[in-house]
Amino acid sequence: MMNNVEILRKYWKHESFRPLQEEVIRSVLDGHDTLALMPTGGGKSICFQVPALAMEGLCIVVTPLIALMKDQVENLSAKGIEAVAIFSGMNKREVDIMLDNCIYGHIKFLYLSPERLTNELVQERIRYMKVNLFVVDEAHCISQWGYDFRPSYLNIVVLRTLHSNIPFLALTATATSNVVDDIQVKLAFTQKNVLRKSFFRENLAYMAFEEEDKMGRMLRVIRKLGGSGIVYVRNRRETQEIARILLHEGVSADFYHAGLETPERARKQSAWKKNSTKVIVATNAFGMGIDKPDVRFVVHLDLPDSLEAYYQEAGRAGRDGKKAYAVLLHHESDRIRLRKNFDLSFPSVAYIKQVYQQLGNYFQLAYGAGGNLTLDFDIGDFCNRYKFDAIKTISALKFLERDGWISVSENVYLPSRVKFEVNSQDLYRFQIEHVSHDTFIKTLLRSYGGAFDYFIPIREQDLARKLGKSYRHIVDTLEYLQKLEIISYIPQTDSPQLQFLRPRIDDKRLHIDHQYIEERKETKREQLKEVFAYLDIRTCRSMQLLAYFDEKRSKRCEICDLCLKTNQSEDIADSLLAELVAALSDGPLTIDKLVMGMQSGTEEARLAFIRRRLDEGRLKVNGDKYYLG
């Protein structure tokens, strides 16, 4: 067996670990349950991938981020490490084959979405796997005190009953002290064990500006800083509008949101990572699991819902350690909108029940039917059909999910897949008896290997081109072969999934936890207050963020907008005093003439200096005229 550093060198080509990585790895290898708090870009994946490779058996990783699962499986496979991912939208037989591989094959990493852990088949198969480590990524999702609580995360603790002696490693980039404690309780840690890396980012300059003309300020920021960047906006429509403005102004830009089909999302993401596109305008769906070190700026054109979300999104800048900027542009109207969204996020119990009943109608489910049924779900169409508000409805779905009635997944892109259901001899016999399908089957076999053992991804368009047929002809042929039970064919999907966890029931028996909704509302109210406090502080942005994450003894960063203003004020104070005295030496002046008579600093800095002298009693005012006191 290789040691940790040898594994790091062989697979990642690094000579040494980053701060905290080695400490986390040692804790895990010693068999301790561990919660690791590491800022975005801190190299979390190495903390579980290295120890898992150092031990016999496989590592099970639970994460809600399907894009991250796919990305990590591809990266591990490229290194020659066997890894698979199981998430919503996959066919039951596909899942069955993958789980068998994890028991009898050489798989080292199994990635699972938390929803999968409610499935008894999955639980039973995990019991027979030789597991060396359980990893819970985005661990703050397990806490109702966190900013992104996901009810499905409460299922994770079932893994304790399947392998009681296997350690848990919980990972998160953002957690307050309440959330830190709650994670360890919810995951039934044998004893408290928290390893932290400071959330301080010495190279990241936090800026927040109240701005009427956000577009103009954004353009000035982008042109001044140059390089690669992200602009975060609140909704999908804005991503396209802002990207269009940037392109019109000669800035290389593109837009990104979860409503795009996955191949298009992947293309846009790839172009940005390669710097073919300089600026990506996105909703908060963008960035999770993306490791691009040379992001020079992150601009927020809308207020975030919480400081946790802001810290994580802003933290995507400057991972290479070079100077980078996190710029938040805001206006009073943003505060009003955020308060309105807050109110919409906590619908009444009656509204939640109405959404549940209309879901049943939408999918034409009879009462008593639909238990464990999974369906493609277009939430936009659902809201339009029943004239529901989107924000209220999304919130209602989350509360229904929390109480165990339904489960909703993100958009999942899965390519079409095929598996032969007959052996090679029976297939050959079929080809002889059905000459008209012989060429099609030969092309399928030549183009895609391994289809006798596993479901393999195919592209109907490629087959159509090779055979000189239409796309529709290829689909019809695949469906015909499936009807004859020669193959299993699963067409591609790119839809969110909704699962009814229990059969449909009537309103009287539909229990909604009202007390939980009130507790959640209070948590969100506090988070909102902290966002507004961040905008209004006058000391240091970095200190305010660190204090929120319980780092109370931090020092001024010296690079945020407030520190720069303070430093500038101190540097020019002597000059301003001399200019003030000179301007008033011939007698009192109005405020306009007094400010015009001073030369140092900005107009804002001069006004601030004059206010301070008034407060100190060293400057007096009589009517509208100022004079030395």
C-alpha positions as CSV (number, residue, x, y, z in Angstrom):
1,M,0.0,0.0,0.0
2,M,1.2,3.5,-0.8
3,N,1.4,6.2,1.9
4,N,-0.7,9.4,1.6
5,V,2.0,11.5,0.0
6,E,2.8,8.8,-2.6
7,I,-0.9,8.7,-3.5
8,L,-1.0,12.5,-3.8
9,R,2.0,12.5,-6.1
10,K,0.8,9.6,-8.2
11,Y,-2.8,10.7,-8.9
12,W,-2.7,14.5,-8.3
13,K,1.0,15.3,-9.1
14,H,1.3,17.5,-6.0
15,E,4.4,17.3,-3.7
16,S,2.6,18.3,-0.5
17,F,-0.8,18.8,1.1
18,R,-2.5,22.1,1.6
19,P,-3.1,23.4,5.2
20,L,-5.5,21.2,7.1
21,Q,-5.8,18.4,4.4
22,E,-3.2,16.2,6.1
23,E,-4.8,16.7,9.5
24,V,-8.2,15.6,8.2
25,I,-6.7,12.6,6.4
26,R,-4.9,11.5,9.6
27,S,-8.1,11.8,11.6
28,V,-10.1,9.7,9.1
29,L,-7.4,7.0,8.9
30,D,-7.4,6.8,12.7
31,G,-11.1,5.9,12.5
32,H,-12.5,9.1,14.0
33,D,-15.8,10.7,12.9
34,T,-14.6,14.1,11.6
35,L,-16.3,17.4,10.6
36,A,-13.9,19.5,8.4
37,L,-14.7,23.2,7.8
38,M,-12.8,24.3,4.7
39,P,-13.5,27.4,2.7
40,T,-14.5,27.1,-1.0
41,G,-11.5,26.1,-3.0
42,G,-9.7,24.5,0.0
43,G,-9.3,21.1,-1.7
44,K,-12.0,19.2,0.1
45,S,-12.1,16.2,-2.3
46,I,-8.5,15.2,-1.6
47,C,-9.4,14.9,2.1
48,F,-11.5,11.8,1.4
49,Q,-10.1,10.6,-1.9
50,V,-6.6,10.1,-0.6
51,P,-7.5,8.1,2.6
52,A,-10.0,6.0,0.6
53,L,-7.3,5.0,-1.8
54,A,-5.0,4.2,1.1
55,M,-7.4,1.7,2.5
56,E,-9.0,-1.5,1.2
57,G,-12.6,-1.3,0.2
58,L,-14.7,1.5,-1.3
59,C,-15.7,5.0,-0.2
60,I,-19.4,6.1,-0.3
61,V,-19.9,9.8,-0.9
62,V,-23.3,11.4,-0.3
63,T,-23.8,14.8,-2.1
64,P,-26.8,16.6,-3.5
65,L,-24.8,18.0,-6.4
66,I,-25.3,15.8,-9.5
67,A,-23.0,18.0,-11.6
68,L,-20.3,17.5,-9.0
69,M,-20.8,13.7,-8.9
70,K,-20.4,13.5,-12.7
71,D,-17.4,15.8,-12.6
72,Q,-15.6,13.8,-9.9
73,V,-16.4,10.4,-11.4
74,E,-15.0,11.6,-14.7
75,N,-11.9,13.1,-13.0
76,L,-11.3,9.9,-11.0
77,S,-11.8,7.7,-14.1
78,A,-9.3,9.8,-16.0
79,K,-6.8,9.0,-13.3
80,G,-7.5,5.2,-13.7
81,I,-9.6,5.1,-10.5
82,E,-12.9,3.2,-10.7
83,A,-15.9,5.4,-9.6
84,V,-19.6,5.4,-10.2
85,A,-22.5,7.7,-9.4
86,I,-26.2,6.8,-8.7
87,F,-28.8,9.5,-8.6
88,S,-32.5,10.2,-9.5
89,G,-33.7,9.5,-13.0
90,M,-31.7,6.3,-13.4
91,N,-33.4,3.1,-14.4
92,K,-33.9,0.5,-11.7
93,R,-31.8,-2.2,-13.6
94,E,-29.0,0.3,-14.2
95,V,-28.8,1.0,-10.4
96,D,-29.0,-2.8,-9.7
97,I,-26.0,-3.5,-12.0
98,M,-23.9,-0.6,-10.5
99,L,-24.6,-1.8,-6.9
100,D,-23.6,-5.3,-7.9
101,N,-20.3,-3.9,-9.2
102,C,-19.7,-2.1,-5.9
103,I,-20.1,-5.5,-4.1
104,Y,-18.3,-7.8,-6.4
105,G,-16.1,-5.5,-8.6
106,H,-13.2,-3.1,-8.1
107,I,-15.1,0.2,-7.6
108,K,-13.3,2.6,-5.2
109,F,-15.9,5.4,-5.0
110,L,-19.7,5.3,-5.0
111,Y,-21.4,8.7,-5.2
112,L,-25.0,8.8,-4.1
113,S,-27.7,11.5,-3.9
114,P,-29.2,11.5,-0.4
115,E,-32.7,10.6,-1.8
116,R,-31.3,7.2,-2.8
117,L,-30.8,6.2,0.9
118,T,-34.5,5.9,1.4
119,N,-34.5,2.9,-0.9
120,E,-34.4,-0.4,1.0
121,L,-32.7,-2.1,-2.0
122,V,-29.9,0.4,-1.9
123,Q,-29.6,0.0,1.9
124,E,-29.4,-3.8,1.7
125,R,-26.7,-3.7,-1.0
126,I,-24.6,-1.2,0.9
127,R,-24.7,-3.7,3.9
128,Y,-22.8,-6.2,1.7
129,M,-20.2,-3.7,0.4
130,K,-16.7,-3.5,1.9
131,V,-17.0,0.2,2.9
132,N,-13.9,2.0,4.2
133,L,-15.3,5.5,4.7
134,F,-18.6,7.5,4.5
135,V,-18.4,11.0,3.3
136,V,-21.1,13.7,3.6
137,D,-20.4,16.6,1.3
138,E,-22.2,19.9,1.7
139,A,-22.9,18.7,5.3
140,H,-24.6,22.0,6.3
141,C,-27.6,20.7,4.3
142,I,-28.4,18.4,7.2
143,S,-29.1,21.3,9.6
144,Q,-32.4,23.2,9.7
145,W,-30.3,26.1,11.1
146,G,-28.3,26.2,7.9
147,Y,-29.0,28.3,4.9
148,D,-29.6,25.3,2.6
149,F,-31.4,22.7,4.7
150,R,-32.4,19.6,2.6
151,P,-34.8,17.1,4.3
152,S,-33.3,14.2,2.3
153,Y,-30.1,14.6,4.3
154,L,-31.8,13.3,7.4
155,N,-31.7,9.9,5.8
156,I,-27.9,9.7,5.9
157,V,-27.7,8.5,9.4
158,V,-29.2,5.2,8.3
159,L,-25.7,4.3,7.1
160,R,-24.7,4.0,10.8
161,T,-27.0,0.9,11.1
162,L,-25.4,-0.7,8.0
163,H,-21.8,-0.3,9.0
164,S,-21.6,0.9,12.6
165,N,-17.7,0.8,12.8
166,I,-17.0,2.9,9.7
167,P,-16.1,6.6,10.3
168,F,-18.0,9.5,8.8
169,L,-16.2,12.5,7.3
170,A,-18.5,15.5,7.0
171,L,-17.4,18.4,4.8
172,T,-18.7,22.0,4.4
173,A,-17.4,25.4,3.4
174,T,-19.9,27.4,5.4
175,A,-21.2,26.8,8.9
176,T,-22.1,28.8,12.0
177,S,-21.5,27.4,15.5
178,N,-25.2,26.2,15.7
179,V,-24.8,24.4,12.4
180,V,-21.5,22.8,13.4
181,D,-23.1,21.3,16.5
182,D,-26.2,20.2,14.7
183,I,-24.3,18.4,12.0
184,Q,-22.5,16.3,14.6
185,V,-25.7,15.5,16.4
186,K,-27.7,14.6,13.2
187,L,-24.8,12.3,12.0
188,A,-24.5,10.7,15.4
189,F,-20.8,11.4,15.8
190,T,-19.3,9.1,18.5
191,Q,-17.5,12.2,19.9
192,K,-17.2,15.8,18.8
193,N,-14.3,16.3,16.4
194,V,-14.2,19.5,14.4
195,L,-11.2,20.5,12.3
196,R,-11.2,24.1,11.0
197,K,-9.4,26.2,8.5
198,S,-9.8,29.9,9.0
199,F,-12.3,31.5,6.7
200,F,-10.0,34.4,6.2
201,R,-9.0,35.0,2.6
202,E,-6.0,37.4,2.6
203,N,-6.1,37.9,-1.2
204,L,-9.8,38.5,-1.6
205,A,-11.0,42.1,-1.4
206,Y,-14.6,42.4,-0.4
207,M,-16.5,45.5,-1.7
208,A,-20.1,46.6,-1.3
209,F,-21.4,49.7,-3.0
210,E,-24.8,51.3,-2.8
211,E,-25.4,52.1,-6.5
212,E,-28.2,53.7,-8.6
213,D,-26.5,52.7,-11.9
214,K,-25.5,49.1,-11.3
215,M,-24.8,48.4,-15.0
216,G,-22.4,51.3,-15.3
217,R,-20.6,50.3,-12.1
218,M,-20.4,46.7,-13.2
219,L,-18.9,47.6,-16.5
220,R,-16.3,49.8,-14.9
221,V,-15.3,47.0,-12.4
222,I,-15.0,44.4,-15.3
223,R,-12.9,46.8,-17.5
224,K,-10.7,47.9,-14.6
225,L,-10.0,44.4,-13.3
226,G,-9.9,42.4,-16.6
227,G,-9.4,38.6,-16.6
228,S,-12.0,35.9,-15.9
229,G,-15.1,36.6,-13.7
230,I,-18.6,35.7,-12.6
231,V,-21.6,38.0,-12.4
232,Y,-24.4,36.6,-10.2
233,V,-28.0,37.6,-10.7
234,R,-31.3,36.5,-9.2
235,N,-33.2,35.0,-12.1
236,R,-32.8,33.3,-15.5
237,R,-34.1,36.2,-17.5
238,E,-31.5,38.5,-16.0
239,T,-28.7,36.2,-17.0
240,Q,-29.5,36.7,-20.7
241,E,-30.2,40.4,-20.4
242,I,-26.9,41.2,-18.6
243,A,-24.9,38.9,-20.9
244,R,-26.4,40.8,-23.9
245,I,-25.4,44.2,-22.4
246,L,-21.8,43.0,-21.8
247,L,-21.5,41.6,-25.4
248,H,-22.8,44.9,-26.7
249,E,-20.1,46.7,-24.7
250,G,-17.4,44.5,-26.2
251,V,-17.0,42.2,-23.2
252,S,-16.6,38.4,-23.9
253,A,-19.6,37.0,-22.0
254,D,-22.2,34.2,-21.9
255,F,-25.1,33.3,-19.6
256,Y,-25.8,30.2,-17.5
257,H,-28.8,28.9,-15.6
258,A,-30.3,25.5,-14.5
259,G,-33.0,25.7,-17.2
260,L,-30.5,25.1,-20.0
261,E,-30.1,21.6,-21.3
262,T,-27.1,19.9,-19.7
263,P,-24.9,19.6,-22.9
264,E,-25.4,23.4,-23.4
265,R,-24.5,24.1,-19.8
266,A,-21.4,21.9,-20.1
267,R,-20.3,23.7,-23.3
268,K,-20.7,27.2,-21.7
269,Q,-18.9,26.1,-18.6
270,S,-16.1,24.6,-20.6
271,A,-15.6,27.8,-22.7
272,W,-15.4,29.8,-19.5
273,K,-13.0,27.5,-17.8
274,K,-10.7,27.7,-20.9
275,N,-11.0,31.5,-20.9
276,S,-12.7,31.5,-24.4
277,T,-15.5,33.3,-22.5
278,K,-14.2,35.8,-20.0
279,V,-17.4,36.6,-18.0
280,I,-20.2,34.2,-17.2
281,V,-23.5,35.7,-16.0
282,A,-25.3,33.2,-13.9
283,T,-27.8,32.3,-11.3
284,N,-26.6,30.6,-8.1
285,A,-26.9,27.3,-10.0
286,F,-23.4,28.1,-11.3
287,G,-20.2,27.3,-9.6
288,M,-20.7,24.3,-7.3
289,G,-17.9,21.9,-7.8
290,I,-16.2,24.1,-10.4
291,D,-12.5,24.5,-9.6
292,K,-11.2,27.5,-11.7
293,P,-8.3,29.1,-9.9
294,D,-7.9,32.3,-11.9
295,V,-11.2,34.0,-11.3
296,R,-10.3,37.6,-10.7
297,F,-13.7,39.0,-9.7
298,V,-17.2,37.9,-8.6
299,V,-19.8,40.6,-8.9
300,H,-23.3,40.3,-7.3
301,L,-26.0,42.4,-8.9
302,D,-28.6,41.2,-6.4
303,L,-28.5,40.7,-2.7
304,P,-27.8,37.1,-1.5
305,D,-30.3,35.4,0.8
306,S,-27.7,34.8,3.5
307,L,-24.0,35.5,4.3
308,E,-23.3,31.7,4.0
309,A,-24.5,31.8,0.4
310,Y,-22.6,35.0,-0.3
311,Y,-19.3,33.8,1.2
312,Q,-19.5,30.6,-0.9
313,E,-20.3,32.4,-4.1
314,A,-17.8,35.3,-3.5
315,G,-15.1,32.7,-2.5
316,R,-15.0,31.4,-6.1
317,A,-12.7,34.3,-6.8
318,G,-8.9,34.2,-6.3
319,R,-8.4,30.5,-5.6
320,D,-4.9,30.8,-7.1
321,G,-3.9,33.0,-4.2
322,K,-3.5,36.2,-6.3
323,K,-5.5,39.4,-5.7
324,A,-9.2,39.1,-6.5
325,Y,-12.3,41.1,-5.8
326,A,-15.8,40.2,-4.5
327,V,-18.1,43.2,-5.4
328,L,-21.7,43.5,-4.1
329,L,-23.8,46.2,-5.8
330,H,-27.0,47.1,-4.0
331,H,-29.8,49.6,-3.8
332,E,-32.7,50.2,-1.4
333,S,-35.1,48.4,-3.9
334,D,-33.0,45.2,-3.4
335,R,-33.8,45.2,0.4
336,I,-37.5,45.6,-0.4
337,R,-37.4,42.7,-2.9
338,L,-35.5,40.5,-0.4
339,R,-38.1,41.2,2.3
340,K,-40.9,40.4,-0.1
341,N,-39.2,37.1,-1.1
342,F,-38.8,36.3,2.6
343,D,-42.6,36.7,3.1
344,L,-43.3,34.5,0.0
345,S,-40.9,31.8,1.2
346,F,-43.2,30.9,4.1
347,P,-46.7,30.1,2.7
348,S,-49.6,29.1,4.9
349,V,-50.4,25.5,5.7
350,A,-53.6,25.9,3.6
351,Y,-51.5,27.0,0.6
352,I,-49.1,24.0,1.1
353,K,-52.0,21.6,1.2
354,Q,-53.4,23.2,-2.0
355,V,-50.1,22.6,-3.8
356,Y,-50.0,19.0,-2.7
357,Q,-53.6,18.3,-4.0
358,Q,-52.9,20.0,-7.3
359,L,-49.7,17.9,-7.7
360,G,-52.0,14.9,-7.5
361,N,-54.3,16.4,-10.1
362,Y,-51.4,17.4,-12.3
363,F,-50.2,13.8,-12.5
364,Q,-53.7,12.4,-12.5
365,L,-53.2,10.3,-9.4
366,A,-56.2,8.7,-7.6
367,Y,-56.3,8.9,-3.8
368,G,-54.4,5.9,-2.4
369,A,-52.2,5.7,-5.6
370,G,-48.7,7.0,-6.4
371,G,-46.6,5.6,-3.5
372,N,-42.8,5.6,-4.6
373,L,-43.8,6.8,-8.1
374,T,-41.1,9.0,-9.7
375,L,-42.1,11.4,-12.6
376,D,-40.6,14.1,-14.7
377,F,-41.7,17.5,-13.2
378,D,-41.9,20.8,-15.0
379,I,-42.4,23.3,-12.2
380,G,-42.9,26.2,-14.6
381,D,-45.8,24.4,-16.4
382,F,-47.2,23.4,-13.0
383,C,-47.3,27.0,-11.7
384,N,-48.8,28.3,-14.9
385,R,-51.5,25.7,-15.0
386,Y,-52.7,26.4,-11.5
387,K,-51.8,30.1,-11.3
388,F,-49.4,29.6,-8.5
389,D,-46.6,32.0,-7.5
390,A,-43.2,30.3,-8.3
391,I,-41.4,31.3,-5.0
392,K,-44.3,30.3,-2.8
393,T,-44.7,27.0,-4.7
394,I,-41.0,26.1,-4.5
395,S,-41.2,26.8,-0.7
396,A,-44.3,24.7,-0.4
397,L,-42.6,21.8,-2.1
398,K,-39.7,22.0,0.3
399,F,-42.0,21.9,3.3
400,L,-43.9,18.9,1.7
401,E,-40.5,17.3,1.2
402,R,-39.4,17.9,4.8
403,D,-42.5,16.2,6.1
404,G,-41.9,13.2,4.0
405,W,-44.7,13.4,1.4
406,I,-42.6,14.0,-1.7
407,S,-39.0,14.3,-2.9
408,V,-37.9,16.8,-5.6
409,S,-34.5,16.6,-7.4
410,E,-32.6,19.1,-9.5
411,N,-32.4,18.9,-13.3
412,V,-30.7,15.7,-14.3
413,Y,-29.2,15.1,-17.7
414,L,-28.9,11.5,-18.6
415,P,-27.9,10.4,-22.1
416,S,-29.8,7.6,-23.8
417,R,-28.7,4.2,-22.6
418,V,-28.8,0.6,-24.1
419,K,-28.2,-2.9,-22.7
420,F,-28.6,-6.2,-24.6
421,E,-30.9,-8.5,-22.8
422,V,-29.8,-11.6,-24.8
423,N,-26.4,-13.2,-24.9
424,S,-24.2,-13.0,-27.9
425,Q,-25.3,-16.4,-29.3
426,D,-29.0,-15.5,-29.1
427,L,-28.3,-12.1,-30.6
428,Y,-26.4,-13.7,-33.6
429,R,-29.4,-16.1,-34.1
430,F,-31.7,-13.1,-34.1
431,Q,-29.6,-11.3,-36.7
432,I,-29.8,-14.3,-39.0
433,E,-33.6,-14.5,-38.6
434,H,-34.1,-10.7,-39.0
435,V,-31.8,-9.6,-41.8
436,S,-33.4,-6.2,-42.0
437,H,-32.0,-5.4,-38.5
438,D,-28.6,-7.0,-39.0
439,T,-26.7,-3.8,-40.1
440,F,-28.3,-1.7,-37.3
441,I,-27.2,-4.2,-34.6
442,K,-23.7,-4.5,-36.1
443,T,-23.3,-0.7,-36.1
444,L,-24.6,-0.6,-32.5
445,L,-22.0,-3.3,-31.4
446,R,-19.1,-1.6,-33.3
447,S,-19.9,1.8,-31.9
448,Y,-20.5,1.0,-28.3
449,G,-18.7,-1.8,-26.4
450,G,-19.7,-3.6,-23.2
451,A,-23.5,-3.4,-23.8
452,F,-24.0,-7.1,-22.8
453,D,-22.9,-6.4,-19.2
454,Y,-23.9,-2.8,-18.5
455,F,-26.2,0.0,-19.7
456,I,-24.0,2.1,-22.0
457,P,-24.6,5.7,-23.1
458,I,-25.5,6.1,-26.8
459,R,-26.3,9.0,-29.2
460,E,-29.1,8.4,-31.6
461,Q,-27.8,11.2,-33.8
462,D,-24.5,9.5,-34.2
463,L,-26.2,6.2,-35.2
464,A,-28.4,8.1,-37.6
465,R,-25.4,9.6,-39.3
466,K,-23.5,6.3,-39.6
467,L,-26.5,4.5,-41.0
468,G,-27.7,7.3,-43.2
469,K,-31.2,7.2,-41.5
470,S,-33.3,9.8,-39.7
471,Y,-33.2,10.3,-36.0
472,R,-36.9,9.1,-35.8
473,H,-36.0,5.9,-37.6
474,I,-33.2,5.1,-35.1
475,V,-35.6,5.7,-32.1
476,D,-38.3,3.6,-33.7
477,T,-35.8,0.7,-34.3
478,L,-34.5,0.9,-30.7
479,E,-38.1,0.8,-29.3
480,Y,-39.0,-2.1,-31.6
481,L,-35.9,-4.1,-30.4
482,Q,-36.9,-3.3,-26.8
483,K,-40.5,-4.6,-27.5
484,L,-38.9,-7.9,-28.7
485,E,-36.8,-8.0,-25.5
486,I,-33.6,-7.9,-27.4
487,I,-32.4,-4.7,-25.7
488,S,-33.4,-2.4,-22.9
489,Y,-33.5,1.2,-24.2
490,I,-33.8,4.3,-22.0
491,P,-34.2,7.6,-23.8
492,Q,-32.3,10.6,-22.6
493,T,-33.8,12.9,-20.0
494,D,-33.1,16.4,-18.8
495,S,-35.9,17.1,-16.3
496,P,-36.2,17.5,-12.6
497,Q,-37.8,14.5,-10.9
498,L,-40.6,14.5,-8.4
499,Q,-41.3,11.4,-6.3
500,F,-44.4,10.7,-4.3
501,L,-42.9,9.0,-1.2
502,R,-46.4,7.9,0.0
503,P,-49.7,7.2,-1.7
504,R,-51.8,10.4,-2.3
505,I,-54.1,11.3,0.7
506,D,-56.8,13.9,1.4
507,D,-56.3,17.2,3.3
508,K,-57.5,15.9,6.6
509,R,-54.7,13.3,6.9
510,L,-52.0,15.5,5.3
511,H,-49.9,16.6,8.3
512,I,-47.8,19.7,7.8
513,D,-45.4,20.7,10.7
514,H,-46.5,24.3,11.4
515,Q,-44.1,24.7,14.3
516,Y,-41.1,23.8,12.1
517,I,-42.2,26.4,9.5
518,E,-42.2,29.1,12.2
519,E,-38.7,28.0,13.5
520,R,-37.4,28.0,10.0
521,K,-38.9,31.5,9.4
522,E,-37.1,32.8,12.5
523,T,-33.8,31.4,11.3
524,K,-34.2,33.0,7.8
525,R,-35.2,36.3,9.5
526,E,-31.9,36.3,11.4
527,Q,-30.0,35.5,8.2
528,L,-31.6,38.4,6.5
529,K,-30.7,40.8,9.3
530,E,-27.1,39.7,9.0
531,V,-27.1,40.4,5.2
532,F,-28.4,44.0,5.9
533,A,-25.8,44.4,8.7
534,Y,-23.0,43.5,6.3
535,L,-24.1,46.3,4.0
536,D,-24.3,48.9,6.8
537,I,-21.1,48.2,8.7
538,R,-18.4,50.9,8.8
539,T,-15.3,48.9,9.9
540,C,-14.1,45.9,7.8
541,R,-16.1,43.6,5.5
542,S,-13.8,40.6,6.1
543,M,-14.0,41.0,9.9
544,Q,-17.9,41.1,9.7
545,L,-17.9,37.9,7.6
546,L,-15.5,36.1,9.9
547,A,-17.4,37.2,13.0
548,Y,-20.5,35.6,11.5
549,F,-18.6,32.4,11.2
550,D,-17.5,32.7,14.9
551,E,-14.0,34.0,14.2
552,K,-14.3,36.8,16.6
553,R,-10.6,37.9,17.0
554,S,-9.8,38.6,13.4
555,K,-7.9,41.7,12.3
556,R,-8.7,44.3,9.6
557,C,-8.1,42.9,6.1
558,E,-6.7,46.3,4.9
559,I,-8.0,45.6,1.3
560,C,-11.8,45.8,1.5
561,D,-13.6,49.0,0.5
562,L,-14.0,50.1,4.1
563,C,-10.4,49.5,5.1
564,L,-9.2,51.3,2.0
565,K,-11.5,54.3,2.8
566,T,-10.3,54.4,6.4
567,N,-6.6,54.2,5.4
568,Q,-7.1,56.9,2.8
569,S,-8.9,59.1,5.3
570,E,-6.0,58.7,7.7
571,D,-3.4,59.4,5.0
572,I,-5.1,62.7,3.9
573,A,-6.4,63.9,7.3
574,D,-3.4,66.3,7.7
575,S,-3.8,67.7,4.2
576,L,-7.6,68.2,4.7
577,L,-7.0,70.0,8.0
578,A,-4.5,72.4,6.4
579,E,-6.9,73.0,3.5
580,L,-9.9,73.5,5.8
581,V,-8.0,76.1,7.9
582,A,-6.8,77.9,4.8
583,A,-10.2,78.0,3.2
584,L,-11.8,79.5,6.3
585,S,-9.0,81.9,7.1
586,D,-10.8,84.8,5.3
587,G,-14.1,84.1,7.0
588,P,-17.1,81.7,7.1
589,L,-18.1,79.8,4.0
590,T,-21.2,77.8,2.8
591,I,-20.7,74.0,2.7
592,D,-20.4,74.1,-1.2
593,K,-17.7,76.7,-1.2
594,L,-15.9,75.0,1.7
595,V,-15.8,71.7,-0.1
596,M,-14.7,73.4,-3.4
597,G,-11.9,75.2,-1.5
598,M,-10.3,71.9,-0.4
599,Q,-8.3,69.8,-2.8
600,S,-7.3,66.5,-1.2
601,G,-9.4,63.2,-1.4
602,T,-12.8,62.7,-2.9
603,E,-15.8,65.0,-2.3
604,E,-17.2,62.2,-0.1
605,A,-14.0,62.2,1.9
606,R,-14.0,65.9,2.4
607,L,-17.6,65.9,3.6
608,A,-16.8,63.1,6.0
609,F,-13.9,65.0,7.4
610,I,-16.0,68.2,7.9
611,R,-18.7,66.1,9.7
612,R,-16.1,64.7,12.0
613,R,-14.7,68.2,12.9
614,L,-18.3,69.3,13.6
615,D,-18.9,66.3,15.9
616,E,-15.6,67.0,17.7
617,G,-16.7,70.7,18.2
618,R,-13.7,72.0,16.2
619,L,-15.9,73.4,13.5
620,K,-19.0,75.5,14.0
621,V,-22.0,76.4,11.8
622,N,-24.1,79.5,12.0
623,G,-27.1,79.3,9.6
624,D,-25.5,78.0,6.4
625,K,-22.0,79.3,7.1
626,Y,-19.2,77.3,8.6
627,Y,-16.3,78.7,10.7
628,L,-13.5,77.5,12.9
629,G,-14.4,76.8,16.5
